[in-house]
Amino acid sequence: MNVKEFFEAKEQAEANVKEVVTAADFCMTAQGCGMEKSRIYDGDTVLFKRVEAGELKSGDVVAVLLNGAEEVICRKVFYSGNEESPRVCFTADDPKIAPIAFEGEEIETFCIIGKAVAVYSDL
């Protein structure tokens, strides 16, 4: 890469970062090692965009507030079941961390507050 290409790449990278940061609605600092397969490590800053429930698909990384909890957790969301008996499960990448599942009326006891759009990590 020559000097001109370097500076062009740098400008494009800066524009990309600005676009992602501008699109994000909030961020949180990841705690623990439960989402490493998703490339989210302890201490990383995860940027989220607010979305409607219908905009999410199984496997998306989300920020979720559980009823009565005072903290937001970062997990993958998975949908199953049907309209009469829906099921939502929040899982970490680490199999040692138990999934959190909700069925039927329990689905009203959590709030997905955003979908992960980027991760910032120090080297």
N, CA, C and O atoms as a DFTB+ gen file, in Angstrom:
492 C
 N C O
     1  1       0.856      -1.171       0.000
     2  2       0.000       0.000       0.000
     3  2       0.901       1.233       0.000
     4  3       1.772       1.388       0.856
     5  1       0.671       2.098      -0.976
     6  2       1.466       3.323      -1.014
     7  2       0.839       4.374      -0.091
     8  3      -0.228       4.155       0.481
     9  1       1.512       5.503       0.043
    10  2       1.073       6.538       0.981
    11  2      -0.311       7.071       0.612
    12  3      -1.148       7.278       1.492
    13  1      -0.557       7.292      -0.670
    14  2      -1.867       7.798      -1.102
    15  2      -2.963       6.791      -0.732
    16  3      -3.999       7.178      -0.192
    17  1      -2.744       5.521      -1.015
    18  2      -3.723       4.480      -0.690
    19  2      -3.944       4.395       0.818
    20  3      -5.065       4.176       1.279
    21  1      -2.856       4.571       1.587
    22  2      -2.972       4.542       3.045
    23  2      -3.928       5.623       3.534
    24  3      -4.828       5.346       4.327
    25  1      -3.736       6.862       3.062
    26  2      -4.582       7.962       3.528
    27  2      -6.015       7.834       3.013
    28  3      -6.950       8.233       3.708
    29  1      -6.206       7.290       1.819
    30  2      -7.559       7.052       1.318
    31  2      -8.262       6.006       2.182
    32  3      -9.436       6.157       2.520
    33  1      -7.535       4.944       2.535
    34  2      -8.103       3.896       3.388
    35  2      -8.417       4.451       4.772
    36  3      -9.442       4.110       5.362
    37  1      -7.540       5.302       5.290
    38  2      -7.759       5.916       6.603
    39  2      -9.020       6.778       6.585
    40  3      -9.829       6.707       7.511
    41  1      -9.196       7.586       5.550
    42  2     -10.383       8.426       5.443
    43  2     -11.656       7.588       5.359
    44  3     -12.667       7.923       5.977
    45  1     -11.604       6.493       4.588
    46  2     -12.772       5.620       4.469
    47  2     -13.092       4.955       5.804
    48  3     -14.257       4.845       6.184
    49  1     -12.055       4.513       6.515
    50  2     -12.263       3.885       7.826
    51  2     -12.883       4.883       8.797
    52  3     -13.798       4.530       9.542
    53  1     -12.400       6.119       8.799
    54  2     -12.971       7.138       9.681
    55  2     -14.436       7.393       9.348
    56  3     -15.257       7.562      10.251
    57  1     -14.772       7.424       8.056
    58  2     -16.164       7.635       7.643
    59  2     -17.034       6.462       8.087
    60  3     -18.162       6.661       8.539
    61  1     -16.517       5.243       7.960
    62  2     -17.270       4.054       8.376
    63  2     -17.540       4.076       9.879
    64  3     -18.657       3.800      10.316
    65  1     -16.518       4.402      10.666
    66  2     -16.669       4.458      12.124
    67  2     -17.686       5.538      12.504
    68  3     -18.547       5.310      13.354
    69  1     -17.587       6.687      11.887
    70  2     -18.520       7.778      12.192
    71  2     -19.950       7.354      11.867
    72  3     -20.873       7.661      12.622
    73  1     -20.143       6.646      10.743
    74  2     -21.483       6.200      10.350
    75  2     -22.060       5.221      11.378
    76  3     -23.229       5.328      11.750
    77  1     -21.248       4.276      11.832
    78  2     -21.721       3.286      12.804
    79  2     -22.028       3.954      14.137
    80  3     -23.073       3.692      14.733
    81  1     -21.132       4.814      14.611
    82  2     -21.333       5.481      15.897
    83  2     -22.564       6.385      15.840
    84  3     -23.326       6.457      16.804
    85  1     -22.758       7.063      14.734
    86  2     -23.914       7.940      14.577
    87  2     -25.212       7.137      14.558
    88  3     -26.232       7.591      15.077
    89  1     -25.177       5.945      13.960
    90  2     -26.377       5.099      13.866
    91  2     -26.751       4.480      15.209
    92  3     -27.910       4.121      15.419
    93  1     -25.790       4.349      16.117
    94  2     -26.059       3.719      17.415
    95  2     -26.848       4.665      18.312
    96  3     -26.659       5.881      18.287
    97  1     -27.741       4.070      19.106
    98  2     -28.542       4.857      20.041
    99  2     -27.968       4.861      21.455
   100  3     -28.176       5.809      22.213
   101  1     -27.243       3.798      21.808
   102  2     -26.629       3.729      23.128
   103  2     -25.527       2.681      23.106
   104  3     -25.392       1.921      22.147
   105  1     -24.747       2.653      24.169
   106  2     -23.677       1.662      24.266
   107  2     -23.600       1.144      25.698
   108  3     -24.140       1.745      26.627
   109  1     -22.920       0.024      25.849
   110  2     -22.679      -0.532      27.172
   111  2     -21.328      -1.222      27.169
   112  3     -20.824      -1.620      26.119
   113  1     -20.749      -1.361      28.343
   114  2     -19.481      -2.059      28.485
   115  2     -19.761      -3.522      28.807
   116  3     -20.476      -3.835      29.759
   117  1     -19.189      -4.408      28.005
   118  2     -19.377      -5.846      28.222
   119  2     -18.661      -6.265      29.504
   120  3     -17.552      -5.815      29.792
   121  1     -19.317      -7.130      30.258
   122  2     -18.728      -7.650      31.489
   123  2     -18.725      -9.170      31.413
   124  3     -19.758      -9.788      31.156
   125  1     -17.582      -9.757      31.633
   126  2     -17.474     -11.214      31.605
   127  2     -17.075     -11.737      30.245
   128  3     -16.831     -10.974      29.310
   129  1     -17.015     -13.046      30.152
   130  2     -16.504     -13.703      28.949
   131  2     -17.575     -14.518      28.232
   132  3     -17.236     -15.425      27.471
   133  1     -18.828     -14.230      28.445
   134  2     -19.894     -15.059      27.911
   135  2     -20.188     -14.916      26.437
   136  3     -20.882     -15.763      25.873
   137  1     -19.680     -13.860      25.777
   138  2     -20.030     -13.617      24.377
   139  2     -18.812     -13.593      23.451
   140  3     -18.834     -12.928      22.415
   141  1     -17.767     -14.304      23.811
   142  2     -16.521     -14.241      23.047
   143  2     -16.628     -14.797      21.626
   144  3     -15.945     -14.301      20.730
   145  1     -17.463     -15.811      21.394
   146  2     -17.619     -16.333      20.027
   147  2     -18.246     -15.285      19.106
   148  3     -18.089     -15.347      17.887
   149  1     -18.946     -14.337      19.689
   150  2     -19.521     -13.225      18.926
   151  2     -18.547     -12.055      18.844
   152  3     -18.907     -10.969      18.387
   153  1     -17.325     -12.280      19.284
   154  2     -16.241     -11.288      19.294
   155  2     -16.540     -10.111      20.220
   156  3     -16.161      -8.973      19.942
   157  1     -17.224     -10.405      21.321
   158  2     -17.476      -9.419      22.365
   159  2     -16.735      -9.906      23.602
   160  3     -17.065     -10.946      24.172
   161  1     -15.722      -9.134      24.009
   162  2     -14.857      -9.539      25.112
   163  2     -15.064      -8.627      26.319
   164  3     -15.552      -7.504      26.191
   165  1     -14.688      -9.128      27.482
   166  2     -14.794      -8.374      28.722
   167  2     -14.145      -6.997      28.549
   168  3     -12.988      -6.903      28.138
   169  1     -14.874      -5.949      28.856
   170  2     -14.360      -4.589      28.759
   171  2     -14.627      -3.901      27.428
   172  3     -14.408      -2.696      27.310
   173  1     -15.097      -4.639      26.418
   174  2     -15.422      -4.029      25.126
   175  2     -16.620      -3.097      25.267
   176  3     -17.456      -3.273      26.154
   177  1     -16.692      -2.116      24.395
   178  2     -17.852      -1.245      24.309
   179  2     -18.726      -1.756      23.170
   180  3     -18.277      -1.832      22.026
   181  1     -19.966      -2.102      23.478
   182  2     -20.897      -2.612      22.476
   183  2     -21.886      -1.507      22.149
   184  3     -22.513      -0.945      23.047
   185  1     -22.029      -1.191      20.863
   186  2     -22.956      -0.157      20.412
   187  2     -24.248      -0.820      19.952
   188  3     -24.225      -1.829      19.247
   189  1     -25.373      -0.244      20.357
   190  2     -26.691      -0.803      20.063
   191  2     -27.578       0.216      19.364
   192  3     -27.450       1.424      19.565
   193  1     -28.470      -0.295      18.548
   194  2     -29.498       0.515      17.906
   195  2     -30.848       0.022      18.413
   196  3     -31.088      -1.183      18.483
   197  1     -31.722       0.951      18.765
   198  2     -33.071       0.568      19.199
   199  2     -33.818       0.000      17.994
   200  3     -33.759       0.551      16.895
   201  1     -34.519      -1.105      18.217
   202  2     -35.280      -1.753      17.145
   203  2     -36.609      -2.244      17.703
   204  3     -36.763      -2.432      18.910
   205  1     -37.553      -2.444      16.810
   206  2     -38.833      -3.047      17.177
   207  2     -38.650      -4.559      17.196
   208  3     -37.786      -5.089      16.497
   209  1     -39.448      -5.247      17.982
   210  2     -39.324      -6.701      18.108
   211  2     -39.395      -7.400      16.749
   212  3     -38.670      -8.370      16.529
   213  1     -40.237      -6.939      15.846
   214  2     -40.378      -7.558      14.533
   215  2     -39.151      -7.423      13.647
   216  3     -39.037      -8.115      12.635
   217  1     -38.229      -6.533      14.019
   218  2     -37.021      -6.325      13.225
   219  2     -35.903      -7.302      13.591
   220  3     -34.881      -7.364      12.906
   221  1     -36.094      -8.054      14.656
   222  2     -35.058      -8.976      15.119
   223  2     -35.260     -10.358      14.533
   224  3     -36.374     -10.751      14.187
   225  1     -34.141     -11.102      14.428
   226  2     -34.228     -12.489      14.005
   227  2     -33.410     -13.342      14.969
   228  3     -32.547     -12.834      15.685
   229  1     -33.689     -14.624      14.978
   230  2     -32.948     -15.534      15.849
   231  2     -31.458     -15.419      15.569
   232  3     -31.018     -15.401      14.419
   233  1     -30.694     -15.343      16.657
   234  2     -29.243     -15.237      16.551
   235  2     -28.714     -13.824      16.679
   236  3     -27.506     -13.632      16.823
   237  1     -29.600     -12.817      16.628
   238  2     -29.141     -11.433      16.806
   239  2     -28.630     -11.243      18.228
   240  3     -29.148     -11.837      19.173
   241  1     -27.608     -10.408      18.366
   242  2     -27.092     -10.044      19.687
   243  2     -27.861      -8.821      20.149
   244  3     -27.937      -7.814      19.445
   245  1     -28.435      -8.924      21.348
   246  2     -29.302      -7.859      21.850
   247  2     -28.921      -7.453      23.269
   248  3     -28.248      -8.187      23.993
   249  1     -29.373      -6.268      23.636
   250  2     -29.331      -5.819      25.031
   251  2     -30.724      -6.048      25.571
   252  3     -31.705      -5.592      24.984
   253  1     -30.817      -6.749      26.681
   254  2     -32.134      -7.096      27.226
   255  2     -32.196      -6.746      28.707
   256  3     -31.263      -7.000      29.469
   257  1     -33.322      -6.157      29.088
   258  2     -33.598      -5.819      30.478
   259  2     -34.636      -6.814      30.973
   260  3     -35.752      -6.880      30.456
   261  1     -34.253      -7.578      31.975
   262  2     -35.171      -8.560      32.543
   263  2     -36.013      -7.901      33.615
   264  3     -35.525      -7.026      34.331
   265  1     -37.266      -8.302      33.741
   266  2     -38.188      -7.718      34.716
   267  2     -37.605      -7.821      36.127
   268  3     -37.217      -8.898      36.579
   269  1     -37.556      -6.713      36.786
   270  2     -37.048      -6.700      38.154
   271  2     -35.537      -6.603      38.250
   272  3     -35.005      -6.354      39.332
   273  1     -34.840      -6.793      37.148
   274  2     -33.378      -6.713      37.181
   275  2     -32.947      -5.248      37.109
   276  3     -33.625      -4.409      36.517
   277  1     -31.833      -4.975      37.712
   278  2     -31.317      -3.613      37.683
   279  2     -30.205      -3.459      36.655
   280  3     -29.590      -2.397      36.555
   281  1     -29.946      -4.509      35.895
   282  2     -28.905      -4.393      34.894
   283  2     -29.365      -4.950      33.558
   284  3     -30.273      -5.777      33.479
   285  1     -28.720      -4.476      32.533
   286  2     -28.985      -4.934      31.175
   287  2     -27.950      -5.995      30.851
   288  3     -26.776      -5.843      31.188
   289  1     -28.380      -7.081      30.192
   290  2     -27.436      -8.117      29.783
   291  2     -27.365      -8.168      28.269
   292  3     -28.302      -7.779      27.573
   293  1     -26.247      -8.650      27.776
   294  2     -26.009      -8.800      26.347
   295  2     -26.046     -10.295      26.031
   296  3     -25.252     -11.068      26.568
   297  1     -26.976     -10.701      25.152
   298  2     -27.152     -12.110      24.810
   299  2     -27.637     -12.243      23.373
   300  3     -28.067     -11.265      22.760
   301  1     -27.564     -13.457      22.841
   302  2     -28.202     -13.762      21.558
   303  2     -29.647     -14.122      21.840
   304  3     -29.948     -14.774      22.840
   305  1     -30.534     -13.700      20.965
   306  2     -31.955     -14.014      21.123
   307  2     -32.342     -15.094      20.114
   308  3     -31.906     -15.073      18.963
   309  1     -33.164     -16.032      20.564
   310  2     -33.672     -17.092      19.689
   311  2     -35.173     -17.218      19.903
   312  3     -35.658     -17.267      21.033
   313  1     -35.894     -17.269      18.790
   314  2     -37.344     -17.396      18.819
   315  2     -37.739     -18.807      18.397
   316  3     -37.134     -19.387      17.496
   317  1     -38.755     -19.351      19.055
   318  2     -39.294     -20.652      18.659
   319  2     -40.752     -20.710      19.091
   320  3     -41.295     -19.727      19.594
   321  1     -41.374     -21.842      18.898
   322  2     -42.777     -21.973      19.234
   323  2     -43.641     -21.453      18.106
   324  3     -43.210     -21.394      16.954
   325  1     -44.861     -21.076      18.442
   326  2     -45.796     -20.548      17.446
   327  2     -46.581     -19.398      18.063
   328  3     -46.312     -18.990      19.193
   329  1     -47.556     -18.874      17.313
   330  2     -48.317     -17.716      17.805
   331  2     -49.068     -18.013      19.097
   332  3     -49.167     -17.155      19.974
   333  1     -49.600     -19.235      19.214
   334  2     -50.342     -19.585      20.424
   335  2     -49.419     -19.850      21.608
   336  3     -49.791     -19.618      22.758
   337  1     -48.229     -20.331      21.324
   338  2     -47.282     -20.672      22.388
   339  2     -45.868     -20.232      22.013
   340  3     -45.001     -21.067      21.754
   341  1     -45.638     -18.906      21.984
   342  2     -44.309     -18.415      21.603
   343  2     -43.269     -18.714      22.688
   344  3     -43.592     -18.861      23.867
   345  1     -42.023     -18.796      22.249
   346  2     -40.915     -19.022      23.183
   347  2     -39.746     -18.134      22.747
   348  3     -39.405     -18.070      21.566
   349  1     -39.147     -17.457      23.714
   350  2     -37.975     -16.616      23.458
   351  2     -36.889     -17.057      24.418
   352  3     -37.133     -17.235      25.612
   353  1     -35.689     -17.230      23.888
   354  2     -34.567     -17.691      24.705
   355  2     -33.378     -16.765      24.490
   356  3     -33.044     -16.427      23.355
   357  1     -32.748     -16.361      25.571
   358  2     -31.548     -15.529      25.519
   359  2     -30.371     -16.402      25.926
   360  3     -30.371     -16.978      27.014
   361  1     -29.366     -16.504      25.057
   362  2     -28.226     -17.376      25.337
   363  2     -26.911     -16.634      25.207
   364  3     -26.756     -15.739      24.376
   365  1     -25.978     -17.026      26.042
   366  2     -24.603     -16.556      25.931
   367  2     -23.867     -17.517      25.003
   368  3     -24.345     -18.624      24.752
   369  1     -22.726     -17.108      24.501
   370  2     -21.906     -18.008      23.689
   371  2     -21.282     -19.102      24.546
   372  3     -21.044     -20.212      24.072
   373  1     -21.024     -18.785      25.794
   374  2     -20.399     -19.731      26.720
   375  2     -21.446     -20.734      27.201
   376  3     -22.409     -20.348      27.864
   377  1     -21.270     -22.024      26.875
   378  2     -22.271     -23.029      27.285
   379  2     -22.378     -23.210      28.800
   380  3     -23.325     -23.833      29.279
   381  1     -21.416     -22.673      29.558
   382  2     -21.489     -22.764      31.022
   383  2     -22.514     -21.789      31.602
   384  3     -22.925     -21.923      32.755
   385  1     -22.921     -20.814      30.797
   386  2     -23.916     -19.842      31.248
   387  2     -25.279     -20.327      30.782
   388  3     -25.519     -20.479      29.584
   389  1     -26.161     -20.568      31.731
   390  2     -27.484     -21.125      31.423
   391  2     -28.313     -20.158      30.584
   392  3     -28.306     -18.951      30.829
   393  1     -29.028     -20.691      29.595
   394  2     -29.943     -19.842      28.819
   395  2     -31.080     -19.349      29.715
   396  3     -31.405     -19.965      30.730
   397  1     -31.670     -18.235      29.319
   398  2     -32.821     -17.681      30.019
   399  2     -33.987     -17.751      29.040
   400  3     -33.977     -17.075      28.011
   401  1     -34.986     -18.562      29.355
   402  2     -36.098     -18.795      28.429
   403  2     -37.409     -18.261      28.983
   404  3     -37.641     -18.262      30.192
   405  1     -38.260     -17.806      28.072
   406  2     -39.579     -17.288      28.416
   407  2     -40.608     -17.908      27.478
   408  3     -40.358     -18.059      26.282
   409  1     -41.765     -18.267      28.029
   410  2     -42.841     -18.829      27.229
   411  2     -44.155     -18.152      27.582
   412  3     -44.345     -17.682      28.704
   413  1     -45.054     -18.110      26.616
   414  2     -46.396     -17.582      26.847
   415  2     -46.401     -16.208      27.475
   416  3     -45.765     -15.285      26.966
   417  1     -47.125     -16.063      28.593
   418  2     -47.264     -14.769      29.255
   419  2     -45.962     -14.260      29.853
   420  3     -45.821     -13.059      30.089
   421  1     -45.000     -15.157      30.105
   422  2     -43.698     -14.731      30.645
   423  2     -42.982     -13.767      29.694
   424  3     -42.124     -12.993      30.117
   425  1     -43.340     -13.821      28.407
   426  2     -42.676     -12.985      27.405
   427  2     -42.855     -11.502      27.721
   428  3     -42.060     -10.670      27.283
   429  1     -43.890     -11.176      28.474
   430  2     -44.133      -9.777      28.855
   431  2     -43.181      -9.304      29.954
   432  3     -43.222      -8.131      30.324
   433  1     -42.326     -10.179      30.487
   434  2     -41.501      -9.817      31.642
   435  2     -40.083      -9.383      31.288
   436  3     -39.250      -9.231      32.181
   437  1     -39.794      -9.182      30.024
   438  2     -38.482      -8.673      29.630
   439  2     -38.659      -7.611      28.564
   440  3     -39.731      -7.476      27.973
   441  1     -37.590      -6.857      28.323
   442  2     -37.638      -5.808      27.300
   443  2     -36.317      -5.816      26.531
   444  3     -35.254      -5.562      27.098
   445  1     -36.400      -6.108      25.248
   446  2     -35.210      -5.992      24.393
   447  2     -35.084      -4.515      24.063
   448  3     -35.983      -3.925      23.464
   449  1     -33.972      -3.924      24.454
   450  2     -33.845      -2.474      24.257
   451  2     -32.961      -2.101      23.079
   452  3     -32.878      -0.924      22.728
   453  1     -32.297      -3.074      22.459
   454  2     -31.514      -2.749      21.279
   455  2     -30.791      -3.945      20.692
   456  3     -30.609      -4.972      21.346
   457  1     -30.383      -3.786      19.439
   458  2     -29.626      -4.788      18.701
   459  2     -28.193      -4.288      18.536
   460  3     -27.974      -3.127      18.190
   461  1     -27.220      -5.162      18.785
   462  2     -25.814      -4.778      18.639
   463  2     -25.504      -4.468      17.175
   464  3     -25.864      -5.226      16.273
   465  1     -24.831      -3.343      16.962
   466  2     -24.450      -2.952      15.600
   467  2     -22.943      -2.858      15.432
   468  3     -22.446      -2.863      14.306
   469  1     -22.211      -2.773      16.536
   470  2     -20.749      -2.684      16.449
   471  2     -20.136      -2.938      17.824
   472  3     -20.797      -2.818      18.855
   473  1     -18.867      -3.288      17.805
   474  2     -18.111      -3.499      19.037
   475  2     -16.803      -2.734      18.922
   476  3     -16.106      -2.811      17.910
   477  1     -16.486      -2.002      19.967
   478  2     -15.201      -1.303      20.036
   479  2     -14.341      -2.008      21.074
   480  3     -14.770      -2.248      22.203
   481  1     -13.126      -2.333      20.670
   482  2     -12.219      -3.049      21.565
   483  2     -10.832      -2.419      21.525
   484  3     -10.314      -2.107      20.452
   485  1     -10.242      -2.235      22.689
   486  2      -8.855      -1.764      22.736
   487  2      -7.930      -2.918      22.376
   488  3      -8.227      -4.078      22.664
   489  1      -6.832      -2.598      21.758
   490  2      -5.845      -3.624      21.432
   491  2      -4.890      -3.811      22.583
   492  3      -3.980      -4.636      22.503
